[in-house]
Amino acid sequence: MSASADVVVVGAGQAGLAASHELTQAGVEHVVLEQGRVGQTWRGRWDSFCLVTPNWSLQLPGHAYDGDDPDGFMPRDEIVAYLERYAASVDAPVREGVAVTSLHARSDGGFLLETSTGPIAAESVVLSTGAYQRPHRPAGAATLPDDILQIDVEDYRNAAELPPGAVLVVGSGQSGCQIAEELHEAGRDVFLACGRAGWAPRRLGDHDLFWWLLEAGELDEDLSALPSPAARLIGNVQASGHGGGHDLHNRTLQQMGVTLLGHFLGADGRRARFATDLGETVAWSDQRNGMLMDKIRKLADERRIAPLEIPQPVPFGAEAPEEVDLSGFGAVVFTSGFRPDYESWVSCPGAFDELGFPVHEDCASAVAPGLYFVGVHYLRKRKSSLLIGVGEDAAIVAGKIAERESAAA
């Protein structure tokens, strides 16, 4: 490996590959470093994982979805294969098996990357290490009994690999709901500690939920549309792509027999404790649902789409135990979200906010000239980390780097 490069892209998922394509289109030489293999984050998903967004939303620059099932939901291995085909089709200069362990801004400009194969000096660096960097566990996790298996969502593969017994799932975003459903269908007793996440019907009229979100402008919302920067950490809309896509949220899980609980607080010995806020959490989710349905009704009226049948939420039983005896439980699976992890390896003081997200202007670091970001949740828009959105930000970054190189020439 060369000890220097004009531009280094870190990460070869959809964001890094999109950045590579746009840099190539702009005539910028670069290299893409990937600690694992192309699409490594997707490879680490559980066995039955599939997209929650329909296949037509795979719109990476220069390679939109071209399969025969646009309204289906692509499973894990097909996602990886799609990214591998994309990398090959755009001739991305990916070097697999190269881990970047640290990044430092040089005093004379540019950056020094320490990697598993040696140091690399670069004038510009694009960080595209994904939206799911460091799994988050609530503070009470440390109080759980040591003899119960405790894993994060990235370590879950399937029900059969967990020890026998009931399972506590902590976190009710998309992953938590899907894993709770899978475990229940495998015959496990499942307890789900619920956090805040919106919900919506999988289909409305003749269109999938994601089509409505896109057309209503929800995916183009920027950070200013949120009540606070911390709202970036709220779970995505509860839904599932399994079986062709279906409704999956607090009510459907409760109806199938999953025991819903309030927020996980911690454990006293073998007794896990939960907040008495399940009703409040579901009411919050219902409020979000109502706001979204109002936007969709407005859009349907504007487009003169036939009147939509939007059912009202059915009554919800919010009674939930405050304590659960963990005797006989086989595992606890934490699906309580992820946090940015840049500051553990990127040494650029002031480059990240109090939550660990990049401080930037249109994807360019506000404090470290030559440092750029692609694929971050709510980087510019809500869709910035999605397969339908990374290309837009990648084009902006490539344009900025091309201008920077031209000015330096």
C-alpha positions as CSV (number, residue, x, y, z in Angstrom):
1,M,0.0,0.0,0.0
2,S,1.2,3.5,-0.9
3,A,2.2,5.6,2.1
4,S,0.2,8.6,0.7
5,A,-3.0,9.3,-1.2
6,D,-4.7,12.4,-2.3
7,V,-8.1,11.2,-1.0
8,V,-8.9,8.3,1.3
9,V,-12.5,7.1,1.8
10,V,-12.9,5.1,5.0
11,G,-15.6,2.4,4.7
12,A,-17.0,0.4,1.8
13,G,-20.7,0.2,2.6
14,Q,-23.3,2.1,0.5
15,A,-22.0,5.5,1.6
16,G,-18.4,4.8,0.8
17,L,-19.1,3.2,-2.5
18,A,-21.4,6.1,-3.5
19,A,-18.6,8.5,-2.5
20,S,-16.2,6.5,-4.6
21,H,-18.5,6.6,-7.6
22,E,-19.0,10.4,-7.4
23,L,-15.2,11.0,-6.9
24,T,-14.5,9.0,-10.0
25,Q,-17.1,10.9,-11.9
26,A,-15.4,14.1,-10.7
27,G,-12.0,12.9,-11.9
28,V,-10.6,12.6,-8.3
29,E,-8.1,9.8,-7.6
30,H,-8.8,8.1,-4.3
31,V,-8.7,4.8,-2.4
32,V,-11.4,3.2,-0.3
33,L,-10.2,1.4,2.8
34,E,-12.5,-1.3,4.4
35,Q,-11.6,-3.1,7.5
36,G,-13.7,-6.1,6.5
37,R,-15.3,-6.7,3.1
38,V,-17.6,-4.7,0.9
39,G,-20.9,-4.2,2.8
40,Q,-19.4,-5.5,6.0
41,T,-22.1,-4.0,8.3
42,W,-24.8,-5.7,6.3
43,R,-22.9,-9.0,6.5
44,G,-23.1,-8.7,10.3
45,R,-26.9,-8.6,10.5
46,W,-28.9,-11.5,11.8
47,D,-29.7,-14.5,9.5
48,S,-33.3,-13.5,8.6
49,F,-32.6,-9.8,8.3
50,C,-34.2,-8.0,5.4
51,L,-34.7,-4.4,4.4
52,V,-37.6,-2.4,5.9
53,T,-37.5,-0.2,2.8
54,P,-38.8,-1.6,-0.6
55,N,-36.3,-2.7,-3.2
56,W,-37.1,0.3,-5.5
57,S,-35.5,2.5,-2.9
58,L,-32.1,1.1,-3.7
59,Q,-30.9,4.1,-5.7
60,L,-27.2,4.3,-5.4
61,P,-25.7,6.7,-8.0
62,G,-25.2,5.0,-11.3
63,H,-26.9,1.8,-10.2
64,A,-30.5,2.0,-9.3
65,Y,-32.3,-1.3,-8.4
66,D,-32.9,-3.3,-11.6
67,G,-34.3,-6.5,-10.3
68,D,-37.7,-8.0,-10.9
69,D,-39.2,-7.4,-7.5
70,P,-39.2,-3.6,-6.9
71,D,-41.9,-3.8,-4.2
72,G,-40.2,-6.6,-2.3
73,F,-37.8,-6.3,0.6
74,M,-34.3,-7.6,0.0
75,P,-32.8,-10.1,2.4
76,R,-29.3,-9.7,4.0
77,D,-27.3,-11.8,1.5
78,E,-28.9,-10.1,-1.5
79,I,-28.1,-6.7,-0.1
80,V,-24.4,-7.7,0.2
81,A,-24.5,-9.1,-3.4
82,Y,-26.0,-5.9,-4.6
83,L,-23.2,-3.8,-3.0
84,E,-20.6,-6.2,-4.4
85,R,-22.1,-5.7,-7.9
86,Y,-22.2,-2.0,-7.4
87,A,-18.5,-1.9,-6.3
88,A,-17.5,-3.9,-9.4
89,S,-19.7,-1.8,-11.8
90,V,-18.2,1.5,-10.7
91,D,-14.7,0.0,-10.4
92,A,-14.4,1.3,-6.9
93,P,-10.7,1.1,-5.7
94,V,-11.5,-0.8,-2.5
95,R,-8.8,-2.3,-0.4
96,E,-10.4,-4.9,1.9
97,G,-9.0,-6.0,5.2
98,V,-7.4,-2.6,6.0
99,A,-8.6,-1.3,9.3
100,V,-8.1,2.4,10.1
101,T,-7.2,2.6,13.8
102,S,-6.7,6.4,14.1
103,L,-6.9,9.6,12.2
104,H,-5.0,12.7,13.1
105,A,-5.0,16.2,11.5
106,R,-1.4,17.2,10.5
107,S,-0.1,20.5,11.6
108,D,1.0,21.3,8.0
109,G,-2.4,20.4,6.6
110,G,-4.0,17.1,5.6
111,F,-4.3,14.0,7.7
112,L,-2.3,10.9,8.9
113,L,-4.2,7.6,9.1
114,E,-2.8,4.8,11.1
115,T,-3.9,1.5,9.5
116,S,-3.4,-2.2,10.1
117,T,-1.0,-2.2,7.1
118,G,0.9,1.0,8.0
119,P,0.4,4.8,8.0
120,I,-1.1,6.7,5.1
121,A,-0.9,10.5,4.6
122,A,-3.9,12.0,2.8
123,E,-4.9,15.5,1.8
124,S,-8.6,14.8,2.1
125,V,-10.5,12.1,4.0
126,V,-14.1,11.0,3.6
127,L,-15.5,9.2,6.7
128,S,-18.3,6.8,5.6
129,T,-18.2,4.3,8.4
130,G,-21.9,3.9,8.7
131,A,-24.8,5.0,10.8
132,Y,-24.4,2.1,13.2
133,Q,-21.1,2.5,14.9
134,R,-21.3,1.7,18.6
135,P,-24.2,-0.3,20.1
136,H,-25.9,1.5,23.0
137,R,-26.9,-0.2,26.3
138,P,-28.9,1.6,29.0
139,A,-27.0,2.3,32.2
140,G,-29.0,-0.4,34.1
141,A,-27.5,-3.1,31.8
142,A,-24.5,-3.4,34.2
143,T,-26.7,-4.6,37.0
144,L,-28.0,-7.7,35.2
145,P,-26.9,-11.2,36.5
146,D,-23.6,-12.3,34.9
147,D,-24.8,-15.8,34.2
148,I,-27.5,-14.7,31.7
149,L,-26.2,-14.3,28.2
150,Q,-26.2,-10.6,27.2
151,I,-25.6,-9.6,23.6
152,D,-26.1,-6.5,21.4
153,V,-28.2,-6.7,18.2
154,E,-25.1,-7.0,16.1
155,D,-24.3,-10.3,17.8
156,Y,-27.7,-11.8,17.4
157,R,-28.0,-14.4,14.6
158,N,-31.1,-16.5,15.2
159,A,-33.2,-18.0,18.0
160,A,-31.5,-21.4,17.9
161,E,-28.2,-19.9,18.9
162,L,-29.5,-18.5,22.1
163,P,-29.6,-20.6,25.3
164,P,-33.0,-22.2,26.1
165,G,-35.4,-20.1,28.0
166,A,-37.3,-16.8,27.8
167,V,-35.7,-13.8,26.2
168,L,-35.7,-10.1,27.3
169,V,-35.4,-7.7,24.3
170,V,-34.4,-4.2,25.4
171,G,-35.4,-1.6,22.8
172,S,-38.5,-1.5,20.5
173,G,-37.2,0.1,17.4
174,Q,-37.3,-1.7,14.1
175,S,-34.7,-4.3,15.1
176,G,-36.2,-4.9,18.5
177,C,-39.7,-5.5,17.1
178,Q,-38.4,-7.8,14.4
179,I,-36.3,-9.9,16.7
180,A,-39.1,-10.1,19.3
181,E,-41.4,-11.4,16.5
182,E,-38.9,-13.9,15.3
183,L,-38.2,-15.2,18.8
184,H,-41.9,-15.5,19.5
185,E,-42.5,-17.4,16.3
186,A,-39.6,-19.8,17.3
187,G,-41.6,-20.6,20.4
188,R,-39.8,-18.4,23.0
189,D,-41.4,-16.4,25.7
190,V,-40.5,-12.9,24.8
191,F,-40.5,-9.8,27.0
192,L,-39.9,-6.5,25.2
193,A,-38.8,-3.3,27.1
194,C,-40.2,-0.5,25.0
195,G,-38.7,2.8,24.0
196,R,-39.9,5.6,21.9
197,A,-40.4,4.9,18.2
198,G,-43.2,5.9,15.8
199,W,-45.4,3.4,14.0
200,A,-47.5,3.4,10.8
201,P,-49.3,0.9,8.6
202,R,-47.1,-0.9,6.2
203,R,-49.4,0.0,3.3
204,L,-51.9,2.8,2.7
205,G,-54.0,2.6,-0.4
206,D,-52.0,1.5,-3.3
207,H,-48.7,2.4,-2.0
208,D,-46.1,1.3,0.6
209,L,-45.5,3.4,3.7
210,F,-42.0,4.3,2.4
211,W,-43.5,5.8,-0.8
212,W,-45.7,8.1,1.3
213,L,-42.8,9.1,3.5
214,L,-40.8,10.0,0.4
215,E,-43.6,11.9,-1.4
216,A,-44.6,13.7,1.8
217,G,-41.1,15.1,2.1
218,E,-40.4,13.2,5.4
219,L,-37.1,11.9,4.1
220,D,-35.9,15.4,3.1
221,E,-36.4,16.8,6.6
222,D,-33.2,18.3,8.1
223,L,-32.1,18.6,11.6
224,S,-34.0,21.9,12.1
225,A,-37.2,20.0,11.8
226,L,-36.5,18.0,14.9
227,P,-37.6,19.2,18.4
228,S,-33.9,18.8,19.5
229,P,-30.6,17.4,18.2
230,A,-31.1,14.4,20.6
231,A,-34.2,13.4,18.6
232,R,-31.8,11.9,16.0
233,L,-31.5,9.0,18.5
234,I,-35.3,8.2,18.5
235,G,-36.0,4.9,16.7
236,N,-37.2,4.7,13.1
237,V,-40.9,4.0,12.3
238,Q,-41.8,0.5,13.5
239,A,-42.4,-1.8,10.5
240,S,-41.2,-5.0,8.9
241,G,-40.3,-6.2,5.4
242,H,-40.7,-9.9,6.2
243,G,-43.2,-11.9,4.3
244,G,-43.6,-9.2,1.7
245,G,-43.9,-6.5,4.4
246,H,-46.4,-6.2,7.2
247,D,-47.5,-4.1,10.2
248,L,-45.3,-4.6,13.2
249,H,-45.5,-2.4,16.3
250,N,-46.4,-2.4,19.9
251,R,-50.0,-3.4,19.3
252,T,-49.3,-6.3,16.9
253,L,-46.6,-7.7,19.2
254,Q,-48.9,-7.5,22.2
255,Q,-51.7,-9.2,20.3
256,M,-49.4,-12.1,19.3
257,G,-48.4,-12.7,22.9
258,V,-45.2,-10.8,23.4
259,T,-45.1,-9.2,26.9
260,L,-44.6,-5.5,26.6
261,L,-42.8,-3.6,29.4
262,G,-41.8,0.0,30.2
263,H,-38.2,1.3,29.9
264,F,-35.6,-1.1,31.4
265,L,-34.2,0.4,34.6
266,G,-31.9,-2.3,35.9
267,A,-31.9,-5.4,38.0
268,D,-31.8,-6.3,41.7
269,G,-30.4,-9.7,41.8
270,R,-32.5,-11.8,39.4
271,R,-35.4,-9.3,39.3
272,A,-35.4,-6.9,36.4
273,R,-37.1,-3.6,37.0
274,F,-39.0,-1.5,34.5
275,A,-40.5,2.0,34.5
276,T,-44.3,2.5,34.7
277,D,-44.3,4.4,31.4
278,L,-45.5,1.9,28.8
279,G,-48.8,3.8,28.4
280,E,-47.0,7.1,28.0
281,T,-44.6,5.6,25.5
282,V,-47.5,4.2,23.4
283,A,-49.4,7.5,23.6
284,W,-46.3,9.3,22.3
285,S,-46.1,6.8,19.4
286,D,-49.8,7.3,18.7
287,Q,-49.3,11.0,18.6
288,R,-46.5,10.7,16.1
289,N,-48.6,8.3,14.1
290,G,-51.5,10.8,14.0
291,M,-49.2,13.6,12.8
292,L,-47.9,11.4,10.0
293,M,-51.3,10.3,9.0
294,D,-52.4,13.9,8.8
295,K,-49.5,14.7,6.4
296,I,-50.4,11.7,4.3
297,R,-54.1,12.6,4.1
298,K,-53.0,16.1,3.0
299,L,-50.8,14.7,0.3
300,A,-53.6,12.3,-0.9
301,D,-55.9,15.3,-1.2
302,E,-53.4,17.4,-3.1
303,R,-52.7,14.5,-5.5
304,R,-56.4,13.7,-5.8
305,I,-55.7,10.2,-4.7
306,A,-58.8,8.1,-3.8
307,P,-59.8,8.6,-0.1
308,L,-57.5,6.5,2.1
309,E,-58.9,4.1,4.7
310,I,-56.7,4.9,7.7
311,P,-57.9,2.9,10.7
312,Q,-57.8,4.4,14.1
313,P,-55.4,2.7,16.6
314,V,-57.2,-0.1,18.5
315,P,-57.4,0.2,22.3
316,F,-54.1,-0.7,24.0
317,G,-53.7,-2.4,27.3
318,A,-50.9,-0.5,29.1
319,E,-50.8,-2.6,32.2
320,A,-47.3,-4.0,32.5
321,P,-45.3,-5.6,35.3
322,E,-42.8,-3.4,37.0
323,E,-40.6,-6.4,37.9
324,V,-39.8,-9.6,36.0
325,D,-38.1,-12.7,37.6
326,L,-35.2,-13.6,35.3
327,S,-34.9,-17.1,36.6
328,G,-35.1,-19.4,33.6
329,F,-34.3,-16.7,31.1
330,G,-31.8,-17.7,28.4
331,A,-30.7,-14.3,27.2
332,V,-31.0,-10.5,27.1
333,V,-30.7,-8.9,23.6
334,F,-30.0,-5.2,23.6
335,T,-31.6,-3.4,20.6
336,S,-31.5,0.0,22.1
337,G,-29.9,1.8,19.3
338,F,-26.4,3.0,18.3
339,R,-24.3,6.0,18.9
340,P,-21.6,7.7,16.8
341,D,-18.0,6.5,17.7
342,Y,-15.8,8.9,15.8
343,E,-14.1,10.3,18.8
344,S,-12.6,7.0,19.8
345,W,-10.3,7.1,16.8
346,V,-10.5,10.5,15.1
347,S,-8.3,13.1,16.8
348,C,-9.8,16.4,15.6
349,P,-10.8,18.5,18.6
350,G,-14.2,20.2,18.2
351,A,-15.1,18.1,15.2
352,F,-18.0,16.4,16.9
353,D,-21.0,17.7,19.0
354,E,-22.0,16.5,22.5
355,L,-23.8,13.5,21.0
356,G,-20.8,12.5,18.9
357,F,-22.2,13.6,15.5
358,P,-20.1,15.6,13.1
359,V,-20.1,19.4,13.3
360,H,-20.3,20.2,9.6
361,E,-21.5,22.4,6.8
362,D,-22.9,20.5,3.9
363,C,-20.9,17.3,4.8
364,A,-17.6,19.2,5.2
365,S,-16.1,19.4,8.7
366,A,-16.5,22.9,10.2
367,V,-13.2,22.7,12.1
368,A,-11.0,20.3,10.1
369,P,-10.5,21.4,6.4
370,G,-10.3,18.4,4.1
371,L,-12.5,16.1,6.4
372,Y,-15.8,15.0,5.0
373,F,-18.7,12.8,6.0
374,V,-21.2,10.6,4.1
375,G,-23.8,8.2,5.4
376,V,-24.5,9.7,8.8
377,H,-28.1,9.7,10.1
378,Y,-29.5,13.2,9.6
379,L,-26.2,14.5,8.2
380,R,-28.1,16.8,5.9
381,K,-31.4,15.1,5.7
382,R,-33.3,12.3,7.3
383,K,-32.4,10.1,4.3
384,S,-28.7,10.8,4.5
385,S,-27.8,7.3,5.8
386,L,-30.3,5.4,3.6
387,L,-29.7,3.6,0.3
388,I,-32.0,6.2,-1.3
389,G,-30.2,9.2,0.1
390,V,-26.4,8.6,0.4
391,G,-25.8,9.5,-3.3
392,E,-27.1,13.0,-2.8
393,D,-24.5,13.7,-0.1
394,A,-21.8,11.8,-1.9
395,A,-22.2,14.1,-4.9
396,I,-21.8,17.2,-2.7
397,V,-18.7,15.8,-1.1
398,A,-17.1,14.9,-4.4
399,G,-17.8,18.4,-5.7
400,K,-16.2,20.0,-2.7
401,I,-13.1,17.8,-2.9
402,A,-12.7,18.4,-6.7
403,E,-12.9,22.2,-6.0
404,R,-10.4,21.9,-3.2
405,E,-7.9,20.0,-5.5
406,S,-8.4,22.5,-8.3
407,A,-7.7,25.4,-6.0
408,A,-4.6,23.7,-4.7
409,A,-3.2,23.0,-8.2
